[in-house]
Amino acid sequence: MIPTTYDAPAGSAPLCLLSFRQRDELAHMAERAGWAAIAARRSDGLERRFLASGAAVVVIDARDTLAEGLAAARVLSDAVQTNGAALLLLIGRREASAVGAAYEAGATHYLAAPFAEGEFAQALRFAARHAERLAGGHRAAAGRAKLVASESMTWRWSPAHPSTLTISAALAQAGGLSDASAEVTRSQAQRLLGRGGMRAALQAVGRLRDEGGIAPFAHNALDGRRIAHHLMLEDGIVVGHVEPLDGKRPGSDASPRDSLTGLDDGHGARRWIEARLAAGQGPILVVIGLSRFDMVNAAFGRSVGDAIIRSVARRIERLASAGNGRRRLIARLAGAEFAIGLPDPATLDEAELLSGELLEAIGRPFVAGEHVVTLNARVGIATTEPGGGDAGDLLRHASLALADARDGETARVRVFTEGEQSRQAEERRLELDLRLALDEDRIEILWQPQVSVPTGRIVGVEALARWRHPLLGELGAEALFAAAERSDYLIELSNHVQRKAIGIAAAWTGVLATLRVAVNVTAADIAEPGFSARILALASESGLRDRLTIEVTESGLMEDLAAAADLLAGLRSGGLRVAIDDFGTGYSSLAYLKALPLDTIKIDRRLAQDIAGSPRDRIVVRSVIDMGRSLGLSVVAEGVETEEQLTLLARAGCNIYQGFLCAPPVDVRTLEGLVRAAA
């Protein structure tokens, strides 16, 4: 019987989730079980999304979409194995016979429908425990936070008393200090941790205070034991749970081996990296991925594929083993991925030179029995500062660089930089927080005035989204919609902004009651079945139908102009106006003007600002305005910032402008004051 209660992972661990049909339902189930779900409906960019998430568990929902689910699992298989993660595949009632196919595709666990929410939560726990064991104990687990106090080895540090640590009796005894809990000074703690351990501890505390959750680090104890610390915050106090990992020094001859190639395996790679980090070094990791190797197995059979993998391993070994007396890591991480670790004092130039030689060697034909096979490969490189991060971080960064190399059309070697790390951490935080912001209505609407050029009066507004993120500050529409697109919540965000903006504007009275209101729609909105009916119903229910303008960017128009024309014509026949936003940025602007039923063109800010540039620039802008007016269209100039720009636009016949010359996007109270002042 499945229990109805279960322990959630401490610190809301990230969960990477793909569901083609039931994304939101599964994401909410996972969140109720304590996970931070990074959920998607599409498999595009799935490998990069998983790697950037830092998740230890991936869920692929293949119920009634078995072929798509298995294909997604195959895409992730190597990355999941390389990074010591678990892959849980959900299969439908009629697909129980697909368990073997799920295994072949790379799944580590499966759950067959129908299942209850508690069963799903338990499956996630089993998958998380599997991933933790694969990762050698470096992934935090919920159970560690609930050790019996009298037996746990813990320490506590308060920012109010930064020079001392309070350690439990069990930890004091293990450290040979006493049989009772005690306070130790910073110098005593550094002696117990060692130089590398203290540096890792300080970095982990920094991560914990910045990001929350659980921050692990590991080091070698004085007696050679490998020790892990799992840090968490309790009422502002940093609490460290201490766990012995093994009894052998990292880098000993007892490291695991890959059975097919005889190289180190993923466990050995992690231990090699951790040993260098613990010694205060900053190793460089090179990860090589063979391109489309699954096709080799499919075309020639598994035995030929295995023979070629062994040959690849030998070529890598011959090139990479020459390390000037320094022991390099050479490992097979997953099916078609290998790693080479370069210890200090290796340089990035050395790693890139070696990568080029490896690509050249792998590109030479392989002979397996009667078959001759030519392979391609890509390389990802990651560096780390001495004592920085842990093995999981370095492996994930190298895998991200490899994913970039695979996505790129030209560069076969990519290097992960620290700038990317901070950007991806920020993107991941945005994706995790976005759905909560939508659920709790934290997305605000600001209004940018649109001003009549001849009269100077404010005649309309454009609704723009703003999000006051608790950690990252105020985010504009561009950053907000980019995060929504990455996390597959673009339609939800767009619908939310449209509904909220129309609802607010419909309630305006007094000087605001006559303003036209423009709302933006995205390419995803236009492609969504029923979009036209939904927006028309929203306009009618709000009473805003005769004052509403729908703005579509050139990039948001569908390739099928005939279908786009029908959709826009339906909106206009329903009483709405239609505008093309950012006009002049696309190559097909003239085709749009000829084919689409429009009321307004909005000149892109870069084009509008060019009117104060060279004579050639002015001719181009005037020509666009003349063309719009000749077709009976209203012309709005965006991004107007100076009186000179406005004067030249007025002479060219522009009807309306918006931009910082009048005002940036403002709240309703400020907007009302601006309208009164301009009346």
C-alpha positions in Angstrom: 0.0 0.0 0.0 1.4 3.4 -0.9 1.5 5.7 2.1 -0.3 9.0 1.9 2.4 11.0 3.6 6.0 11.4 2.4 9.1 13.5 3.0 9.6 16.2 0.5 13.1 17.0 -0.7 14.7 19.7 1.5 15.1 23.1 0.0 12.7 22.5 -2.9 15.2 20.7 -5.2 14.8 21.5 -8.9 12.9 18.9 -11.0 13.1 18.9 -14.8 9.7 17.9 -16.2 8.5 17.4 -19.8 4.8 16.7 -20.4 3.3 17.2 -23.9 -0.3 17.3 -22.6 -0.5 17.5 -18.8 2.4 19.8 -17.9 0.6 22.0 -15.4 -1.1 19.2 -13.5 2.2 17.3 -13.1 4.1 20.5 -12.1 1.6 21.3 -9.4 1.7 17.7 -8.1 5.5 17.9 -8.0 5.4 21.2 -6.2 3.0 19.9 -3.6 5.6 17.2 -3.0 8.2 19.8 -2.3 10.0 20.0 -5.7 10.7 23.2 -7.7 9.4 22.0 -11.1 11.0 23.4 -14.3 8.3 22.2 -16.6 7.9 22.3 -20.4 5.5 21.1 -23.1 8.0 21.0 -25.9 11.2 18.9 -26.2 13.0 21.7 -28.0 16.3 22.5 -26.1 15.5 19.8 -23.6 19.1 18.8 -23.0 20.2 22.4 -22.3 17.2 23.0 -20.1 18.0 19.9 -18.0 21.7 20.8 -17.6 21.0 24.4 -16.8 18.4 23.5 -14.2 20.9 21.5 -12.0 18.1 19.0 -11.5 19.0 15.5 -10.2 15.7 14.0 -11.5 14.0 14.3 -14.9 10.4 13.3 -15.5 9.2 12.6 -19.0 5.5 12.1 -19.4 5.0 9.6 -22.2 1.3 8.8 -21.5 -0.4 8.6 -24.8 2.6 10.2 -26.4 5.0 7.2 -26.2 7.0 7.9 -29.4 7.7 11.5 -28.4 8.5 10.5 -24.9 11.0 7.8 -25.9 12.6 10.2 -28.4 13.0 12.8 -25.6 14.5 10.1 -23.3 17.0 9.1 -25.9 18.1 12.8 -26.3 18.7 13.1 -22.6 20.1 9.7 -21.9 23.8 10.5 -22.1 23.4 13.8 -20.2 21.5 12.1 -17.5 24.1 9.3 -17.1 27.0 11.8 -17.3 25.6 14.0 -14.5 24.5 11.2 -12.2 20.8 12.0 -12.5 17.7 9.8 -12.7 15.1 9.7 -15.5 11.5 8.8 -14.6 9.3 7.9 -17.5 5.5 7.9 -17.1 3.8 5.5 -19.4 0.1 4.9 -20.1 -2.2 2.1 -19.2 -2.1 0.6 -22.6 1.7 1.0 -22.9 2.9 -1.3 -20.1 4.7 -3.4 -22.8 6.9 -0.4 -23.5 9.0 -0.9 -20.3 11.8 -2.5 -22.3 11.8 0.3 -24.8 11.9 2.8 -21.9 15.0 1.1 -20.5 16.7 1.1 -23.9 15.9 4.8 -24.3 17.8 5.6 -21.1 15.1 5.6 -18.4 16.2 4.6 -14.9 12.7 4.4 -13.5 9.1 4.2 -14.8 5.6 4.7 -13.4 2.6 3.3 -15.2 -0.8 5.0 -15.2 -3.2 5.3 -13.5 -1.4 6.5 -10.4 -2.3 8.6 -7.4 -0.5 11.7 -6.4 1.2 9.9 -3.5 2.5 7.3 -5.8 4.0 9.9 -8.1 5.6 11.6 -5.1 7.1 8.3 -4.0 8.4 7.6 -7.5 10.2 10.9 -7.4 11.8 10.0 -4.0 13.0 6.7 -5.4 14.5 8.5 -8.4 16.1 11.1 -6.2 17.7 8.4 -4.0 19.1 6.7 -7.1 20.6 10.0 -8.4 22.1 10.7 -5.0 23.8 7.3 -4.9 25.1 7.8 -8.5 26.5 11.2 -7.5 28.5 9.7 -4.7 26.5 11.4 -2.0 27.1 14.9 -3.2 23.4 15.6 -3.8 21.5 16.7 -0.7 18.7 14.4 0.4 15.8 15.2 2.6 16.5 12.5 5.2 19.8 14.1 6.2 18.0 17.1 7.6 16.1 14.8 9.9 18.8 12.8 11.6 18.2 12.0 15.3 19.8 14.9 17.1 21.6 12.8 19.7 23.4 10.8 17.0 23.9 13.4 14.3 27.2 15.1 13.5 26.2 18.7 13.0 27.5 22.2 13.4 25.9 25.6 13.6 27.2 29.0 12.6 25.4 32.3 13.3 26.3 35.5 11.4 25.9 37.3 14.8 28.9 35.3 16.1 31.1 34.8 13.0 34.2 33.7 14.8 32.9 30.6 16.4 31.1 27.3 15.5 28.9 25.3 17.7 29.4 21.5 17.0 27.3 18.6 18.2 28.6 16.0 20.7 28.8 13.4 18.0 30.9 15.7 15.8 33.1 16.8 18.7 33.8 13.1 19.6 34.6 12.3 15.9 37.0 15.2 15.8 38.7 14.1 19.0 37.7 17.2 20.9 35.3 16.0 23.6 32.3 13.9 24.4 30.0 16.9 24.6 28.9 19.7 22.3 31.4 22.5 22.1 32.3 25.8 20.5 35.3 25.9 18.3 37.2 28.9 17.0 37.6 29.7 13.3 41.3 28.6 13.4 40.3 25.2 15.0 37.7 24.7 12.3 40.2 25.5 9.6 42.6 23.0 11.1 39.9 20.3 11.0 38.7 21.1 7.5 42.1 21.8 5.9 42.7 24.8 3.5 40.7 23.4 0.7 37.8 22.4 3.0 37.6 25.8 4.6 37.5 27.5 1.2 34.8 25.1 0.0 32.9 25.7 3.2 33.0 29.5 2.8 31.8 29.2 -0.8 29.0 26.9 0.2 27.8 29.3 2.9 27.8 32.1 0.3 25.7 30.0 -2.1 23.3 29.1 0.7 22.8 32.7 1.7 22.3 33.8 -1.9 20.2 31.0 -3.2 18.7 29.1 -0.2 17.9 25.4 -0.4 20.8 23.1 0.5 24.5 23.8 -0.3 26.8 20.8 -0.1 30.6 20.6 -0.1 33.2 17.9 0.6 36.8 17.6 1.7 39.4 15.1 2.9 39.6 14.8 6.7 43.0 14.6 8.5 42.7 10.8 8.6 42.1 10.5 4.9 38.3 9.9 5.1 36.1 11.7 2.6 33.6 14.0 4.4 30.5 15.7 3.0 28.8 18.7 4.6 25.2 19.5 3.7 24.4 23.1 4.7 20.9 24.6 5.2 19.4 27.7 6.8 17.3 27.4 10.0 16.0 30.8 11.2 19.0 32.6 9.8 21.5 30.1 11.3 23.7 28.0 9.0 23.4 24.4 10.0 25.8 21.8 8.6 25.0 18.1 8.6 28.3 16.0 8.3 28.4 12.7 6.6 31.4 10.4 6.0 31.5 9.3 2.4 34.2 6.6 2.1 37.3 5.4 3.8 39.7 5.8 0.8 41.6 8.8 -0.3 40.4 10.1 -3.7 42.7 9.3 -6.6 43.7 5.9 -5.1 44.1 2.9 -7.4 40.7 1.6 -6.4 38.8 4.0 -8.6 35.9 2.4 -10.6 36.5 1.3 -14.2 34.2 1.3 -17.2 33.6 -2.4 -18.2 33.6 -1.8 -21.9 36.7 0.4 -22.3 38.7 -0.1 -19.1 38.8 3.7 -18.5 37.6 5.4 -15.4 33.8 5.7 -15.2 31.6 8.5 -14.0 32.2 7.7 -10.3 36.0 7.7 -10.9 35.7 11.0 -12.8 33.9 12.7 -9.9 36.4 11.4 -7.3 39.4 12.6 -9.5 37.8 16.1 -9.7 37.0 16.3 -6.0 40.5 15.2 -5.0 42.0 18.1 -7.1 39.5 20.6 -5.7 40.2 19.4 -2.1 43.9 19.9 -2.7 43.2 23.5 -3.7 43.6 23.0 -7.4 41.5 24.2 -10.3 41.3 21.4 -12.9 40.1 21.8 -16.4 37.5 19.4 -17.8 37.1 18.4 -21.5 34.0 16.5 -22.4 33.8 14.8 -25.8 30.5 13.7 -27.3 30.2 11.6 -30.4 27.6 12.9 -32.8 24.5 10.8 -33.6 26.2 7.6 -32.4 22.8 6.0 -31.9 22.6 5.8 -35.7 25.8 3.7 -35.7 24.2 1.1 -33.4 21.0 1.2 -35.4 22.8 0.7 -38.7 25.4 -1.8 -37.8 24.3 -3.4 -34.5 25.4 -3.1 -30.9 28.5 -5.3 -31.2 29.9 -3.0 -34.0 29.0 0.0 -31.9 30.8 -1.4 -28.9 33.9 -2.2 -30.9 34.0 1.4 -32.2 33.6 2.8 -28.7 36.6 0.8 -27.6 38.6 2.1 -30.6 37.6 5.7 -29.7 38.7 5.1 -26.1 42.1 3.9 -27.3 42.6 7.0 -29.6 41.6 9.3 -26.7 43.9 7.5 -24.3 46.9 7.7 -26.6 46.5 11.4 -27.1 45.4 12.4 -23.6 47.7 10.3 -21.5 50.8 12.5 -22.1 50.5 14.8 -19.2 54.1 15.7 -18.3 54.1 13.5 -15.3 50.7 14.9 -14.0 48.0 12.3 -13.8 45.2 13.2 -16.1 41.7 11.9 -15.9 40.5 9.8 -18.9 37.0 8.5 -18.4 33.9 7.3 -20.3 31.0 9.1 -18.7 28.1 7.8 -20.7 27.3 5.8 -23.8 29.1 8.1 -26.3 30.6 10.7 -24.0 34.2 10.8 -22.7 36.0 13.1 -20.3 39.6 14.3 -19.9 40.6 16.1 -16.8 43.7 18.3 -16.9 45.2 19.1 -13.4 47.1 22.2 -12.4 48.9 24.0 -13.9 47.0 23.2 -17.1 45.8 26.2 -19.2 42.8 26.8 -21.4 45.0 27.0 -24.4 46.3 23.5 -23.6 42.8 22.2 -23.3 41.7 23.7 -26.6 44.8 22.4 -28.4 44.1 18.9 -27.1 40.5 19.2 -28.1 41.5 20.0 -31.7 43.8 17.0 -31.8 41.1 14.7 -30.4 38.5 15.9 -32.9 41.0 15.2 -35.7 41.8 11.7 -34.4 38.1 10.8 -34.0 37.4 12.1 -37.5 39.6 9.4 -39.1 37.7 6.3 -40.2 37.2 3.4 -37.8 37.2 -0.3 -39.0 35.0 -2.8 -37.1 34.9 -6.2 -38.8 33.7 -5.6 -42.4 32.5 -2.1 -41.6 34.2 1.2 -42.1 32.6 4.0 -40.0 33.4 7.7 -40.0 32.4 9.7 -36.9 32.0 13.4 -35.9 32.3 14.8 -32.4 31.9 18.0 -30.4 33.7 19.2 -27.3 32.7 21.2 -24.3 35.4 22.6 -21.9 34.9 24.0 -18.4 37.3 25.6 -16.0 37.1 26.2 -12.3 39.0 28.3 -9.8 41.1 26.5 -7.2 38.8 25.3 -4.5 35.8 26.5 -6.4 32.5 24.6 -6.8 32.4 20.8 -6.8 32.6 17.9 -9.2 28.9 18.2 -10.1 29.3 21.9 -11.0 32.3 21.2 -13.2 30.7 18.3 -15.0 27.5 20.2 -15.5 29.3 23.2 -16.9 31.3 21.1 -19.4 28.0 19.4 -20.4 26.4 22.8 -21.0 29.4 23.8 -23.2 29.0 20.5 -25.1 25.3 21.1 -25.6 26.2 24.6 -27.1 28.7 23.0 -29.4 26.1 20.5 -30.6 23.5 23.2 -31.2 26.0 25.4 -33.1 26.5 25.1 -36.8 30.2 25.9 -37.0 32.2 25.9 -33.7 32.9 22.3 -32.7 34.6 23.3 -29.4 32.8 25.5 -26.8 34.1 26.8 -23.5 31.9 27.5 -20.5 32.7 30.8 -18.8 31.8 32.1 -15.4 29.6 34.8 -17.0 27.5 32.1 -18.5 27.1 30.5 -15.1 25.7 33.6 -13.5 23.4 34.2 -16.5 22.1 30.7 -16.4 21.6 30.8 -12.6 19.5 34.0 -13.1 17.5 32.4 -16.0 16.9 29.3 -13.9 15.7 31.4 -11.0 13.3 33.4 -13.3 11.9 30.2 -14.8 11.2 28.7 -11.3 9.6 31.9 -10.0 7.5 32.8 -13.0 4.6 30.4 -12.5 4.3 31.4 -8.8 4.3 35.1 -9.9 1.4 34.3 -12.3 -0.5 32.3 -9.7 -0.2 35.1 -7.2 -0.8 37.9 -9.7 2.5 39.6 -9.2 2.8 40.8 -12.8 2.1 44.5 -13.0 0.9 46.6 -15.9 2.4 50.0 -16.7 1.2 52.3 -19.4 3.2 54.2 -22.0 1.4 57.3 -23.3 0.8 57.7 -27.1 0.7 61.4 -28.0 -0.9 63.1 -31.0 1.8 64.9 -32.9 -0.4 67.9 -34.1 -2.1 68.6 -30.8 0.3 67.3 -28.1 -2.6 65.5 -26.4 -2.4 62.0 -25.1 -4.8 59.9 -27.1 -3.8 56.4 -26.2 -1.6 54.0 -24.2 0.4 50.8 -24.7 0.1 48.2 -22.0 3.5 46.9 -20.9 4.2 44.1 -18.3 6.6 44.6 -15.4 7.6 42.2 -12.7 9.2 43.3 -9.4 11.2 40.2 -8.7 12.1 39.8 -5.0 15.8 39.2 -5.8 16.5 40.5 -9.2 14.5 43.8 -9.0 12.3 45.2 -11.6 12.2 43.3 -14.9 10.8 44.7 -18.1 8.6 43.0 -20.7 11.6 41.8 -22.8 13.3 39.9 -19.9 9.9 38.7 -18.6 8.7 37.3 -22.0 12.1 35.7 -22.7 11.9 33.9 -19.3 8.4 32.8 -20.2 9.5 31.4 -23.6 12.4 29.5 -22.1 10.1 27.9 -19.4 7.2 27.3 -21.9 4.8 29.6 -20.2 4.7 32.2 -23.0 1.0 31.8 -23.8 0.0 31.8 -20.1 1.9 35.0 -19.5 0.6 36.7 -22.6 -3.0 35.8 -21.7 -2.5 37.0 -18.2 -1.2 40.4 -19.3 -3.9 40.8 -21.9 -6.7 40.0 -19.4 -5.3 42.2 -16.7 -4.6 45.2 -19.0 -8.1 45.0 -20.5 -9.7 44.6 -17.2 -7.9 47.7 -15.7 -8.5 49.9 -18.7 -12.2 48.9 -18.8 -12.7 50.4 -15.3 -11.2 53.8 -16.2 -13.4 56.9 -15.8 -12.9 60.6 -16.3 -10.0 61.7 -18.5 -8.8 58.1 -19.0 -12.1 56.8 -20.2 -11.6 57.8 -23.9 -8.0 56.6 -24.3 -7.3 53.9 -26.9 -5.6 50.9 -25.3 -3.0 48.8 -27.2 -2.1 45.3 -26.0 0.6 43.1 -27.5 0.1 39.5 -28.8 2.8 37.0 -29.6 3.4 34.5 -32.3 2.4 31.8 -29.9 -1.0 33.6 -29.3 -1.7 33.8 -33.0 -1.0 30.1 -33.5 -3.1 29.1 -30.6 -6.5 27.6 -31.6 -9.4 29.9 -30.7 -7.2 33.0 -30.1 -9.5 35.3 -32.2 -12.6 34.2 -30.4 -11.0 34.5 -27.0 -9.7 38.1 -27.5 -13.0 39.2 -29.1 -15.0 37.8 -26.2 -12.7 39.5 -23.7 -13.1 42.8 -25.5 -16.9 42.5 -25.5 -17.2 41.4 -21.9 -15.1 44.4 -20.7 -16.8 46.9 -22.9 -13.5 48.0 -24.4 -14.1 46.7 -27.9 -14.3 50.1 -29.6 -11.1 51.3 -27.9 -8.9 48.2 -28.2 -5.9 47.9 -30.6 -4.1 44.5 -31.0 -0.4 45.0 -31.7 1.5 42.2 -33.5 5.2 42.3 -34.1 6.5 41.5 -37.6 8.3 38.5 -36.1 5.0 37.4 -34.6 3.2 37.1 -38.0 2.8 33.6 -39.3 4.5 32.5 -42.5 1.1 31.8 -44.0 0.0 35.3 -44.8 -3.3 34.2 -46.1 -4.2 32.6 -42.7 -2.8 35.7 -40.9 -4.9 38.0 -43.1 -8.1 36.0 -42.3 -7.4 36.1 -38.5 -6.7 39.9 -38.5 -9.7 40.5 -40.7 -11.8 38.7 -38.1 -10.5 40.9 -35.4 -11.2 44.1 -37.4 -14.7 42.9 -38.3 -15.3 42.4 -34.6 -14.6 46.1 -33.9 -10.9 45.9 -32.9 -8.0 47.8 -34.6 -4.9 46.0 -35.7 -1.3 47.4 -35.7 2.0 46.0 -36.8 4.6 46.7 -34.1 8.3 47.3 -34.7 7.6 47.9 -38.4 10.7 48.2 -40.5 12.8 45.5 -38.7 11.7 42.6 -40.9 12.7 41.7 -44.5 9.0 41.3 -45.6 7.5 44.6 -44.4 6.1 45.5 -47.8 4.6 42.1 -48.3 2.7 42.5 -45.0 1.4 45.9 -46.0 0.1 44.4 -49.3 -1.5 41.3 -47.8 -2.8 42.2 -44.3 -5.8 44.2 -43.2 -4.3 46.9 -40.9 -5.1 50.2 -39.2 -1.8 51.2 -37.9 1.9 50.7 -38.4 4.3 51.5 -35.5 7.8 52.5 -36.8 10.5 50.6 -34.9 12.4 52.9 -32.4 15.7 52.4 -34.2 14.2 53.5 -37.5 12.3 56.4 -35.9 15.5 57.7 -34.3 17.3 57.5 -37.6 15.3 60.5 -38.8 17.8 62.7 -37.0 20.7 60.9 -38.7 22.1 61.3 -42.2 20.1 62.6 -45.2 19.8 59.0 -46.5 18.3 57.9 -43.1 15.7 60.7 -43.2 14.7 59.8 -46.7 14.1 56.2 -45.7 12.0 57.2 -42.6 9.9 59.7 -44.6 9.3 57.1 -47.3 7.9 54.7 -44.7 5.6 57.3 -43.3 4.4 58.4 -46.8 3.7 54.8 -47.7 1.6 54.2 -44.6 -0.4 57.4 -45.0 -0.9 56.7 -48.7 -2.5 53.4 -47.7 -4.8 55.2 -45.2 -2.9 53.9 -42.2 -2.2 55.7 -38.9 1.6 56.0 -38.3 3.0 55.8 -34.7 6.7 56.4 -34.1 8.2 54.5 -31.1 11.2 55.5 -29.0 11.1 59.3 -29.5 13.5 60.9 -27.1 14.4 64.4 -28.4 12.6 67.5 -29.7 14.7 67.3 -32.9 13.3 63.8 -33.6 9.8 64.9 -32.9 10.1 68.0 -35.2 11.4 66.0 -38.1 8.8 63.3 -37.6 6.1 65.9 -37.6 7.4 67.4 -40.8 7.3 63.9 -42.4 3.6 63.5 -41.5 3.8 61.1 -38.5 0.4 61.1 -36.6 1.4 59.8 -33.1 4.5 59.2 -31.1 5.5 57.5 -27.9 8.7 57.5 -26.0 10.7 59.0 -23.2 10.2 62.6 -24.6 6.7 62.4 -23.2 7.1 59.7 -20.5 8.4 56.2 -19.8 5.9 53.5 -18.9 4.0 54.8 -15.8 1.4 53.6 -13.3 -2.3 54.7 -13.6 -2.1 57.6 -11.1 0.9 59.1 -13.0 -0.8 58.5 -16.3 -3.9 60.4 -15.2 -1.7 63.4 -14.2 0.0 63.4 -17.6 -3.3 63.3 -19.5 -4.7 66.2 -17.5 -1.5 68.3 -18.0 -1.6 67.7 -21.8 -5.3 68.4 -22.2 
